[in-house]
Amino acid sequence: MNHTFPAFLLLALAVAVLFSVVAAAIAFALARWEGAAVPTALSRGGIAFAASLTLCMAVLAALDRT
């Protein structure tokens, strides 16, 4: 049994979540810079977070199958 696989999996998930948080923060900042209200900017940040996390998980799932 390979004992490094769970550690690699947790590291990959942590990187994916951190990337998604950065994307959400950038989307929030750009929305606020554009002049959007805070609830609208939070919504755009949430959408960016969900989209980027979904994309990261799809890429990780595709890499796992190869």
C-alpha positions in Angstrom: 0.0 0.0 0.0 1.3 3.4 -0.9 1.2 5.6 2.1 1.9 8.8 0.2 -1.4 8.7 -1.8 -3.7 10.2 1.0 -1.2 12.9 1.6 -0.9 13.8 -2.1 -4.7 13.7 -2.4 -5.1 16.1 0.6 -2.4 18.4 -0.9 -4.1 18.4 -4.3 -7.5 19.3 -2.7 -5.9 22.0 -0.6 -4.3 23.6 -3.6 -7.6 23.4 -5.5 -9.5 25.1 -2.7 -6.8 27.8 -2.3 -6.9 28.4 -6.1 -10.6 28.8 -6.0 -10.5 31.2 -3.0 -8.0 33.3 -4.9 -10.3 33.3 -8.0 -13.3 34.3 -5.8 -11.4 37.1 -4.1 -10.3 38.5 -7.5 -13.8 38.3 -8.8 -15.1 40.1 -5.7 -12.5 42.8 -6.0 -13.2 43.3 -9.7 -16.9 43.5 -9.1 -16.4 46.1 -6.3 -14.0 48.0 -8.5 -16.7 48.1 -11.2 -19.1 49.7 -8.7 -21.3 46.7 -7.8 -22.9 46.6 -4.4 -21.4 44.2 -1.8 -24.1 41.6 -2.1 -23.7 41.5 -5.9 -19.9 41.3 -5.5 -20.3 38.4 -3.0 -22.5 36.6 -5.5 -20.0 37.0 -8.3 -17.2 35.8 -6.0 -19.3 32.8 -5.0 -20.0 31.9 -8.6 -16.3 32.2 -9.4 -15.4 30.0 -6.4 -17.9 27.3 -7.4 -16.9 27.4 -11.1 -13.1 27.2 -10.4 -13.5 24.5 -7.8 -15.7 22.5 -10.2 -13.0 22.9 -12.9 -10.2 21.9 -10.6 -12.1 18.8 -9.4 -12.8 17.8 -13.0 -9.1 18.1 -13.9 -8.1 16.1 -10.8 -10.7 13.4 -11.7 -9.4 13.2 -15.3 -5.8 12.9 -14.1 -6.7 10.1 -11.7 -8.1 8.0 -14.5 -4.9 8.1 -16.5 
